[in-house]
């Protein structure tokens, strides 16, 4: 998608910034995106950015989704995270028959997903579908969701069915959010506003047409659904969240530096050479990692739009840039946090929230250090041990 369209959409997202910032404290107390703000985000299509066009979604390019999540996360890390997770899950509608998906999403489409990719439930075959039960965790945005993505092991009695390779057979179940019981488990140091609670589904019959095998090829055939690009497209939005938080940390630190000195000196932080150097270093780190990711993601997306025989180099660069950007974002936040001295520890300053949020964000799979190892193996002509390369 042309860069101008990315910029225009990001501008629309920026218009929501004041509304998001106005409820940041409320979101932390509620441990969820406040309902009025969630409605505004849904109306703007920010919970279903990867929803296929065939069912009324925008089916955005990864770069467009990247810019949107980055802007949301700049306003608030938790809001950006919840929109990112919902949009990532909307991608998997591409495995459902369009008629089934349209019935789920409505007209106009209003899909607000939560759930899990981890197979933490069981699904027992019954006439016409599956009997589902289980407990899933980390369901970001569940209190504002209308559908849940529940990954299950298909069961044979009390044991999982096995594939020909001897691994448990996994199938995704699409469950109405109202059918689940939410458990209040989200007591955490950061990303409190995501409301990533546990939920339980107990003895629910899910029609077969609202399920799919996780290893099947998608029904949708657009560029977004090129199989080699799956992890690249999804994980890039996770990095966008981290980069948005890091940008907000620099912005808010500069405001602190204009107003505050320290316990040992009344000289404003901005007038100290040490602080000036740290801000410049943080700015360079953030922009360099962001530019690398945008460039690599754009090159990889081009291979999805006009498939090439072997897109391995483009994919490895995009995935390496994703993990690198997340780790650089942590370094940026830590740099300005330390430069702020004791000013940074007060909850009246948003810098402490950015510090907490970024250290939760980096725990996501997209930031795992093993991705460096996998990228190195591919660059040296070896086979990585994990999928998606």
Sine and cosine of phi, psi and omega as CSV:
sin_phi,cos_phi,sin_psi,cos_psi,sin_omega,cos_omega
0.00,0.00,0.67,-0.74,-0.08,-1.00
-0.86,0.50,0.51,-0.86,-0.04,-1.00
-0.86,0.51,-0.58,0.82,0.00,-1.00
-0.86,0.50,-0.62,0.79,0.04,-1.00
-0.93,0.37,-0.62,0.79,0.10,-1.00
-0.84,0.54,-0.74,0.67,-0.04,-1.00
-0.89,0.45,-0.67,0.74,-0.02,-1.00
-0.90,0.43,-0.65,0.76,0.01,-1.00
-0.93,0.38,-0.66,0.75,0.04,-1.00
-0.87,0.49,-0.59,0.81,0.03,-1.00
-0.90,0.44,-0.64,0.77,0.06,-1.00
-0.89,0.46,-0.64,0.76,0.02,-1.00
-0.91,0.42,-0.64,0.77,0.00,-1.00
-0.87,0.49,-0.48,0.88,0.02,-1.00
-0.90,0.44,-0.42,0.91,0.04,-1.00
-0.99,0.16,-0.19,0.98,-0.08,-1.00
-0.79,0.62,-0.79,0.61,-0.01,-1.00
-0.86,0.51,-0.63,0.77,0.02,-1.00
-0.90,0.43,-0.62,0.78,0.02,-1.00
-0.92,0.38,-0.74,0.67,-0.04,-1.00
-0.89,0.46,-0.50,0.86,-0.04,-1.00
-0.93,0.38,-0.36,0.93,-0.06,-1.00
-0.89,-0.45,0.28,0.96,-0.04,-1.00
-0.87,0.49,-0.69,0.73,-0.01,-1.00
-0.92,0.40,-0.67,0.75,0.04,-1.00
-0.88,0.48,-0.66,0.75,-0.01,-1.00
-0.89,0.46,-0.64,0.77,0.03,-1.00
-0.91,0.41,-0.62,0.78,0.00,-1.00
-0.94,0.35,-0.67,0.74,0.01,-1.00
-0.96,0.27,-0.40,0.92,-0.14,-0.99
0.85,0.53,0.74,0.67,0.12,-0.99
-0.12,-0.99,0.29,-0.96,0.16,-0.99
-0.93,0.37,0.81,-0.58,0.02,-1.00
-0.81,0.58,0.65,-0.76,-0.12,-0.99
-0.80,0.60,-0.65,0.76,-0.02,-1.00
-0.90,0.44,-0.65,0.76,0.04,-1.00
-0.93,0.36,-0.65,0.76,0.03,-1.00
-0.86,0.51,-0.63,0.78,0.04,-1.00
-0.90,0.44,-0.64,0.77,0.01,-1.00
-0.91,0.41,-0.65,0.76,0.03,-1.00
-0.91,0.41,-0.65,0.76,0.02,-1.00
-0.91,0.42,-0.67,0.75,0.01,-1.00
-0.88,0.48,-0.56,0.83,0.02,-1.00
-0.98,0.17,-0.06,1.00,0.02,-1.00
0.99,0.15,0.29,0.96,-0.15,-0.99
-1.00,0.09,-0.07,1.00,0.11,-0.99
-0.99,-0.17,0.01,1.00,-0.08,-1.00
-0.59,-0.81,0.68,0.73,-0.10,-0.99
-0.92,0.40,-0.45,0.89,0.02,-1.00
-0.99,-0.17,0.14,0.99,0.00,-1.00
-0.91,0.42,0.75,-0.66,-0.06,-1.00
-0.85,0.52,0.55,-0.83,0.05,-1.00
-0.89,0.45,-0.50,0.87,-0.05,-1.00
-0.89,0.46,-0.33,0.94,0.01,-1.00
-0.90,-0.44,0.30,0.96,0.07,-1.00
1.00,-0.09,0.18,0.98,0.02,-1.00
-1.00,-0.05,0.13,-0.99,-0.01,-1.00
-0.99,0.10,-0.36,0.93,-0.03,-1.00
0.69,0.73,0.84,0.54,-0.09,-1.00
-0.93,0.37,0.43,-0.90,0.14,-0.99
-0.94,0.34,0.40,-0.92,0.03,-1.00
-0.85,0.53,-0.59,0.81,0.01,-1.00
-0.93,0.37,-0.61,0.79,0.04,-1.00
-0.91,0.42,-0.72,0.70,0.05,-1.00
-0.88,0.47,-0.63,0.78,0.03,-1.00
-0.83,0.56,-0.79,0.62,-0.05,-1.00
-0.89,0.46,-0.62,0.78,-0.01,-1.00
-0.92,0.40,-0.74,0.67,0.00,-1.00
-0.90,0.44,-0.63,0.78,0.02,-1.00
-0.87,0.50,-0.70,0.71,-0.01,-1.00
-0.92,0.39,-0.68,0.73,0.05,-1.00
-0.87,0.49,-0.66,0.75,-0.05,-1.00
-0.95,0.31,-0.46,0.89,0.10,-1.00
-0.91,0.42,-0.58,0.82,0.06,-1.00
-0.97,0.24,-0.65,0.76,0.06,-1.00
-0.26,-0.97,0.79,-0.61,-0.06,-1.00
-0.88,0.48,-0.64,0.77,-0.04,-1.00
-0.93,0.36,-0.65,0.76,0.03,-1.00
-0.89,0.45,-0.71,0.71,0.04,-1.00
-0.89,0.46,-0.64,0.77,0.00,-1.00
-0.89,0.45,-0.72,0.70,-0.04,-1.00
-0.90,0.44,-0.65,0.76,0.05,-1.00
-0.92,0.40,-0.60,0.80,0.02,-1.00
-0.90,0.43,-0.75,0.66,-0.02,-1.00
-0.89,0.46,-0.70,0.71,-0.01,-1.00
-0.88,0.47,-0.66,0.75,0.00,-1.00
-0.93,0.36,-0.63,0.78,0.07,-1.00
-0.86,0.51,-0.70,0.72,-0.01,-1.00
-0.94,0.35,-0.50,0.87,0.04,-1.00
-0.90,0.44,-0.41,0.91,0.06,-1.00
-0.83,0.55,-0.61,0.79,-0.13,-0.99
-0.97,0.23,-0.07,1.00,0.17,-0.98
-0.87,0.50,-0.39,0.92,0.01,-1.00
-0.89,0.46,-0.12,0.99,0.07,-1.00
-0.99,-0.11,-0.10,1.00,-0.01,-1.00
-0.99,-0.16,0.47,-0.88,0.09,-1.00
-0.87,0.49,0.70,-0.72,-0.07,-1.00
-0.80,0.60,-0.63,0.77,0.01,-1.00
-0.89,0.46,-0.66,0.75,0.04,-1.00
-0.90,0.43,-0.70,0.71,-0.03,-1.00
-0.90,0.43,-0.64,0.77,0.01,-1.00
-0.90,0.44,-0.63,0.78,0.06,-1.00
-0.88,0.47,-0.60,0.80,0.02,-1.00
-0.95,0.33,-0.67,0.74,-0.15,-0.99
-0.99,0.11,-0.44,0.90,-0.04,-1.00
0.99,0.12,0.01,-1.00,0.00,-1.00
-0.64,-0.77,0.94,-0.35,0.04,1.00
-0.94,0.33,0.38,-0.93,-0.07,-1.00
-0.88,0.47,0.76,-0.65,0.07,-1.00
-0.65,-0.76,0.99,0.14,-0.01,-1.00
-0.97,-0.25,0.84,-0.55,0.03,-1.00
-0.81,-0.59,0.99,-0.13,-0.15,-0.99
-1.00,-0.07,0.52,-0.85,0.28,-0.96
-0.62,-0.79,0.13,-0.99,0.04,-1.00
0.63,-0.78,-0.43,-0.90,-0.14,-0.99
-0.49,-0.87,0.58,-0.81,0.13,-0.99
-1.00,0.03,-0.15,0.99,-0.02,-1.00
-0.99,0.10,0.71,-0.71,-0.03,-1.00
-0.98,0.21,0.99,0.15,-0.08,-1.00
-0.97,-0.25,0.13,0.99,0.04,-1.00
-0.82,-0.58,0.13,-0.99,0.07,-1.00
-0.88,-0.47,0.56,-0.83,0.02,-1.00
-0.77,-0.64,0.90,-0.44,-0.02,-1.00
-0.98,-0.19,0.84,-0.54,0.00,-1.00
-0.86,0.51,0.74,-0.68,0.10,-0.99
-0.69,-0.73,0.13,-0.99,0.02,-1.00
-0.84,0.54,0.86,-0.51,0.09,-1.00
0.99,0.13,-0.01,1.00,-0.03,-1.00
0.12,-0.99,-0.63,-0.77,-0.07,-1.00
-0.64,-0.77,0.59,-0.80,0.17,-0.99
-1.00,-0.02,0.86,-0.51,-0.16,-0.99
-0.91,-0.41,0.69,-0.72,0.16,-0.99
-0.49,-0.87,0.52,-0.85,0.02,-1.00
0.30,-0.96,0.08,-1.00,0.06,-1.00
-0.76,-0.65,0.79,-0.61,-0.02,-1.00
-0.89,-0.46,0.50,-0.86,0.01,-1.00
-0.89,-0.45,0.09,-1.00,0.05,-1.00
0.83,0.56,0.69,0.73,0.00,-1.00
-1.00,0.02,0.97,0.25,-0.05,-1.00
-0.84,0.54,0.73,-0.68,0.06,-1.00
0.97,0.24,0.28,0.96,-0.15,-0.99
-0.90,0.43,-0.51,0.86,-0.04,-1.00
-0.95,0.30,-0.23,0.97,0.08,-1.00
-0.94,-0.33,0.14,0.99,-0.09,-1.00
-1.00,0.03,0.43,-0.90,0.15,-0.99
-0.90,-0.43,-0.24,0.97,0.09,-1.00
-0.66,-0.75,0.49,-0.87,-0.01,-1.00
-0.86,-0.52,0.67,-0.74,0.05,-1.00
-0.99,-0.15,0.95,-0.31,-0.12,-0.99
-0.90,-0.43,0.95,-0.32,0.03,-1.00
-1.00,0.06,0.77,-0.64,-0.11,-0.99
-0.76,-0.65,0.41,-0.91,0.26,-0.97
-1.00,0.01,0.78,-0.62,0.07,-1.00
-0.95,0.32,0.79,-0.61,-0.16,-0.99
-0.96,-0.27,0.52,-0.85,0.15,-0.99
-0.84,-0.54,1.00,-0.06,-0.13,-0.99
0.94,0.33,-0.83,-0.55,-0.01,-1.00
-0.98,-0.20,0.20,0.98,0.00,-1.00
-0.81,-0.59,0.49,-0.87,0.04,-1.00
-0.94,0.35,0.59,-0.81,0.21,-0.98
-0.91,0.41,0.54,-0.84,-0.02,-1.00
-0.92,-0.39,0.56,-0.83,0.10,-1.00
-0.98,0.19,0.06,-1.00,0.04,-1.00
-0.88,0.47,-0.44,0.90,0.02,-1.00
-0.99,0.12,-0.05,1.00,0.03,-1.00
1.00,0.05,0.22,0.98,0.02,-1.00
-0.97,-0.23,0.42,-0.91,0.01,-1.00
-0.87,0.50,0.67,-0.74,0.05,-1.00
-0.98,0.21,0.79,-0.61,-0.09,-1.00
-0.92,-0.38,0.67,-0.75,0.04,-1.00
-0.64,-0.77,0.62,-0.78,-0.01,-1.00
-1.00,-0.04,0.72,-0.69,0.05,-1.00
-0.92,-0.40,0.72,-0.70,0.04,-1.00
-0.97,-0.24,0.90,-0.43,-0.19,-0.98
-0.86,-0.51,0.72,-0.70,0.11,-0.99
-0.86,0.51,0.71,-0.71,-0.05,-1.00
-0.86,0.51,-0.54,0.84,-0.02,-1.00
-0.91,0.42,-0.30,0.95,-0.02,-1.00
-1.00,0.09,-0.09,1.00,-0.06,-1.00
-0.98,-0.22,0.41,-0.91,0.12,-0.99
-0.97,-0.25,0.83,-0.56,-0.01,-1.00
-1.00,0.01,0.74,-0.67,0.08,-1.00
-0.97,-0.24,0.73,-0.68,-0.03,-1.00
-0.99,0.15,1.00,0.03,-0.05,-1.00
-0.90,-0.44,-0.06,1.00,-0.19,-0.98
-1.00,0.05,0.97,0.24,0.08,-1.00
-0.90,-0.44,0.99,-0.15,-0.26,-0.97
-0.63,-0.78,0.18,-0.98,-0.04,-1.00
-0.99,0.13,-0.48,0.88,-0.06,-1.00
-0.56,-0.83,0.13,-0.99,-0.07,-1.00
0.79,0.61,0.59,0.81,-0.05,-1.00
-0.89,0.45,-0.56,0.83,-0.05,-1.00
-0.95,0.31,-0.08,1.00,0.04,-1.00
-0.97,0.24,-0.35,0.94,-0.02,-1.00
0.82,0.57,0.73,0.68,-0.11,-0.99
-0.99,0.14,0.92,0.40,-0.10,-1.00
-0.98,0.22,0.25,-0.97,0.23,-0.97
-0.98,0.20,0.37,-0.93,0.14,-0.99
-0.57,-0.82,0.41,-0.91,-0.03,-1.00
-0.85,-0.52,0.69,-0.72,0.21,-0.98
-0.88,-0.47,0.79,-0.61,-0.14,-0.99
-0.77,-0.64,0.93,-0.37,0.08,-1.00
0.83,0.56,0.79,0.62,0.03,-1.00
-0.96,-0.28,0.74,-0.67,0.08,-1.00
-1.00,0.09,0.85,-0.53,0.04,-1.00
-0.94,-0.35,0.85,-0.53,0.01,-1.00
-0.86,0.51,0.58,-0.81,-0.07,-1.00
-0.84,0.54,-0.57,0.82,-0.03,-1.00
-0.93,0.37,-0.25,0.97,0.08,-1.00
-0.98,-0.19,0.52,0.85,0.07,-1.00
-0.68,-0.73,0.32,-0.95,0.15,-0.99
-0.40,-0.92,0.44,-0.90,0.05,-1.00
-0.98,0.20,0.77,-0.64,-0.12,-0.99
-0.88,0.47,-0.41,0.91,-0.03,-1.00
-1.00,-0.06,-0.05,1.00,0.01,-1.00
-0.95,0.31,0.45,-0.89,0.14,-0.99
-0.94,0.34,0.49,-0.87,-0.01,-1.00
-0.93,0.36,0.40,-0.92,0.11,-0.99
-0.96,0.29,-0.63,0.77,0.03,-1.00
-0.93,0.38,0.58,-0.82,-0.09,-1.00
-0.84,-0.53,0.15,0.99,-0.02,-1.00
-0.94,0.35,0.11,-0.99,-0.03,-1.00
-0.82,0.57,-0.56,0.83,-0.02,-1.00
-0.89,0.46,-0.38,0.92,-0.10,-0.99
-0.97,-0.23,0.27,0.96,0.16,-0.99
-0.89,0.45,0.83,-0.56,-0.20,-0.98
-0.87,0.50,-0.55,0.83,-0.04,-1.00
-0.93,0.36,-0.33,0.94,-0.08,-1.00
-1.00,-0.06,0.04,1.00,-0.16,-0.99
-0.83,0.56,-0.87,0.50,-0.05,-1.00
-0.91,0.41,-0.57,0.82,0.02,-1.00
-0.88,0.48,-0.75,0.66,-0.04,-1.00
-0.91,0.42,-0.65,0.76,-0.06,-1.00
-0.97,0.24,-0.69,0.73,-0.07,-1.00
-0.95,0.30,-0.43,0.90,0.01,-1.00
-0.87,0.49,-0.56,0.83,0.01,-1.00
-0.95,0.32,-0.46,0.89,0.09,-1.00
-0.91,0.41,-0.68,0.73,0.05,-1.00
-0.90,0.44,-0.58,0.82,0.04,-1.00
-0.86,0.51,-0.64,0.77,0.04,-1.00
-0.87,0.48,-0.73,0.69,0.00,-1.00
-0.89,0.45,-0.68,0.74,-0.01,-1.00
-0.92,0.40,-0.59,0.80,0.06,-1.00
-0.90,0.43,-0.66,0.76,0.05,-1.00
-0.89,0.45,-0.68,0.73,0.00,-1.00
-0.90,0.45,-0.66,0.75,0.05,-1.00
-0.88,0.48,-0.68,0.73,0.03,-1.00
-0.89,0.46,-0.60,0.80,0.01,-1.00
-0.89,0.45,-0.69,0.73,0.05,-1.00
-0.90,0.44,-0.73,0.68,-0.01,-1.00
-0.83,0.55,-0.75,0.66,-0.06,-1.00
-0.95,0.31,-0.54,0.84,0.07,-1.00
-0.90,0.43,-0.65,0.76,0.02,-1.00
-0.87,0.49,-0.64,0.77,0.05,-1.00
-0.91,0.42,-0.65,0.76,0.07,-1.00
-0.88,0.47,-0.70,0.72,-0.06,-1.00
-0.90,0.44,-0.43,0.90,0.02,-1.00
-0.98,0.21,-0.27,0.96,-0.14,-0.99
-0.87,-0.49,-0.35,0.94,-0.17,-0.98
-0.88,-0.48,0.54,-0.84,0.20,-0.98
-0.97,-0.25,-0.76,-0.65,0.06,-1.00
-0.48,-0.88,0.08,-1.00,-0.02,-1.00
-0.92,0.40,-0.36,0.93,-0.05,-1.00
-0.98,-0.20,-0.22,0.97,-0.05,-1.00
-0.43,-0.90,0.68,-0.73,0.05,-1.00
-0.98,0.18,-0.14,0.99,0.00,-1.00
-0.87,0.49,0.78,-0.62,0.00,-1.00
-0.85,0.53,0.57,-0.82,-0.01,-1.00
-0.84,0.55,-0.60,0.80,-0.07,-1.00
-0.92,0.40,-0.32,0.95,-0.03,-1.00
-1.00,-0.06,0.16,0.99,-0.02,-1.00
-0.97,-0.26,0.73,-0.68,-0.08,-1.00
-0.89,0.46,-0.59,0.81,0.01,-1.00
-0.87,0.50,-0.71,0.71,-0.02,-1.00
-0.93,0.38,-0.67,0.75,0.03,-1.00
-0.85,0.52,-0.68,0.74,0.02,-1.00
-0.91,0.41,-0.64,0.77,-0.04,-1.00
-0.92,0.38,-0.64,0.77,0.03,-1.00
-0.90,0.45,-0.69,0.72,0.01,-1.00
-0.90,0.44,-0.65,0.76,0.01,-1.00
-0.90,0.44,-0.69,0.72,0.02,-1.00
-0.89,0.45,-0.67,0.74,0.01,-1.00
-0.88,0.48,-0.69,0.72,0.00,-1.00
-0.91,0.41,-0.68,0.73,0.01,-1.00
-0.88,0.47,-0.70,0.71,-0.04,-1.00
-0.92,0.40,-0.75,0.66,-0.04,-1.00
-0.91,0.41,-0.60,0.80,-0.01,-1.00
-0.91,0.41,-0.73,0.69,-0.02,-1.00
-0.93,0.37,-0.60,0.80,0.03,-1.00
-0.91,0.40,-0.69,0.72,-0.01,-1.00
-0.90,0.44,-0.66,0.75,0.04,-1.00
-0.86,0.51,-0.71,0.70,-0.04,-1.00
-0.93,0.38,-0.70,0.71,-0.01,-1.00
-0.89,0.46,-0.68,0.74,0.01,-1.00
-0.90,0.43,-0.73,0.68,-0.04,-1.00
-0.91,0.40,-0.65,0.76,0.00,-1.00
-0.92,0.40,-0.64,0.77,0.04,-1.00
-0.89,0.45,-0.67,0.75,0.02,-1.00
-0.91,0.41,-0.64,0.76,0.00,-1.00
-0.93,0.36,-0.62,0.78,0.02,-1.00
-0.89,0.45,-0.59,0.81,0.04,-1.00
-0.87,0.49,-0.58,0.82,0.03,-1.00
-0.95,0.31,-0.40,0.92,0.07,-1.00
-0.98,0.19,-0.58,0.81,0.00,-1.00
-0.96,0.27,-0.57,0.82,0.06,-1.00
-0.77,-0.63,0.99,0.15,-0.17,-0.99
-0.76,0.65,0.69,-0.72,0.06,-1.00
-0.94,-0.35,0.26,-0.97,-0.07,-1.00
-0.88,0.47,-0.68,0.73,-0.05,-1.00
-0.64,-0.77,0.99,-0.14,0.01,-1.00
-1.00,0.02,0.33,0.94,-0.12,-0.99
-0.82,0.57,-0.72,0.69,-0.05,-1.00
-0.87,0.49,-0.68,0.73,-0.01,-1.00
-0.92,0.40,-0.63,0.78,-0.01,-1.00
-0.93,0.38,-0.70,0.71,-0.03,-1.00
-0.90,0.44,-0.61,0.79,0.02,-1.00
-0.92,0.39,-0.66,0.75,0.00,-1.00
-0.91,0.41,-0.66,0.75,-0.01,-1.00
-0.96,0.30,-0.60,0.80,0.08,-1.00
-0.90,0.43,-0.68,0.73,0.01,-1.00
-0.89,0.46,-0.55,0.83,0.02,-1.00
-0.90,0.44,-0.79,0.61,0.00,-1.00
-0.90,0.43,-0.67,0.74,0.02,-1.00
-0.86,0.51,-0.70,0.72,-0.02,-1.00
-0.88,0.47,-0.63,0.78,0.00,-1.00
-0.91,0.42,-0.68,0.74,0.00,-1.00
-0.95,0.33,-0.58,0.82,0.07,-1.00
-0.92,0.39,-0.58,0.81,0.04,-1.00
-0.88,0.48,-0.65,0.76,0.06,-1.00
-0.88,0.48,-0.71,0.70,0.00,-1.00
-0.88,0.48,-0.63,0.77,0.01,-1.00
-0.89,0.46,-0.74,0.67,-0.02,-1.00
-0.89,0.45,-0.68,0.73,0.02,-1.00
-0.89,0.45,-0.60,0.80,-0.02,-1.00
-0.89,0.46,-0.77,0.64,-0.03,-1.00
-0.97,0.25,-0.49,0.87,0.05,-1.00
-0.88,0.48,-0.72,0.70,0.00,-1.00
-0.94,0.35,-0.58,0.81,0.01,-1.00
-0.91,0.41,-0.43,0.90,0.01,-1.00
-0.97,0.23,-0.20,0.98,0.00,-1.00
0.90,0.44,-0.57,-0.82,-0.04,-1.00
-0.93,0.36,-0.30,0.95,0.07,-1.00
-0.83,0.55,-0.52,0.85,-0.13,-0.99
-0.94,0.34,-0.35,0.94,-0.16,-0.99
-1.00,0.07,-0.16,0.99,-0.05,-1.00
-0.99,0.12,0.70,-0.71,-0.01,-1.00
-0.93,0.36,-0.24,0.97,0.07,-1.00
-0.94,0.35,-0.32,0.95,0.04,-1.00
-0.98,-0.18,0.78,-0.62,-0.03,-1.00
-0.91,0.41,-0.20,0.98,-0.03,-1.00
-0.87,0.50,-0.59,0.81,-0.02,-1.00
-0.93,0.37,-0.51,0.86,0.06,-1.00
-0.93,0.37,-0.66,0.75,0.04,-1.00
-0.87,0.49,-0.64,0.77,0.00,-1.00
-0.88,0.47,-0.71,0.71,0.00,-1.00
-0.92,0.38,-0.70,0.72,-0.07,-1.00
-0.90,0.43,-0.68,0.74,-0.07,-1.00
-0.92,0.39,-0.51,0.86,0.00,-1.00
-0.98,0.19,-0.24,0.97,0.21,-0.98
-1.00,0.08,-0.67,0.74,-0.04,-1.00
-0.85,0.53,-0.63,0.78,-0.09,-1.00
-0.94,0.34,-0.20,0.98,0.03,-1.00
-0.98,0.20,-0.16,0.99,0.01,-1.00
-0.92,0.40,0.46,-0.89,0.00,-1.00
-0.79,0.62,-0.58,0.81,-0.05,-1.00
-0.88,0.48,-0.39,0.92,-0.01,-1.00
-0.99,-0.16,0.07,1.00,-0.06,-1.00
-0.87,0.50,0.70,-0.71,0.01,-1.00
-0.86,0.51,-0.38,0.93,0.00,-1.00
-0.87,0.50,-0.39,0.92,0.01,-1.00
-0.93,0.38,-0.49,0.87,0.11,-0.99
-0.90,0.44,-0.69,0.72,0.01,-1.00
-0.88,0.48,-0.71,0.70,-0.01,-1.00
-0.89,0.45,-0.68,0.73,0.02,-1.00
-0.88,0.47,-0.67,0.74,0.02,-1.00
-0.89,0.46,-0.64,0.77,0.03,-1.00
-0.88,0.48,-0.72,0.69,-0.02,-1.00
-0.90,0.44,-0.68,0.74,-0.02,-1.00
-0.88,0.47,-0.46,0.89,0.00,-1.00
-0.98,-0.18,0.26,0.97,0.10,-1.00
0.98,0.18,0.32,0.95,0.01,-1.00
-0.97,-0.23,0.24,-0.97,0.01,-1.00
-1.00,-0.05,0.83,-0.55,0.02,-1.00
-0.94,0.33,0.40,-0.92,-0.04,-1.00
-1.00,0.08,-0.24,0.97,-0.02,-1.00
-0.94,-0.35,0.38,-0.93,-0.05,-1.00
-0.98,0.19,0.19,-0.98,0.15,-0.99
1.00,-0.03,0.27,0.96,-0.02,-1.00
-0.92,-0.39,0.00,0.00,0.00,0.00
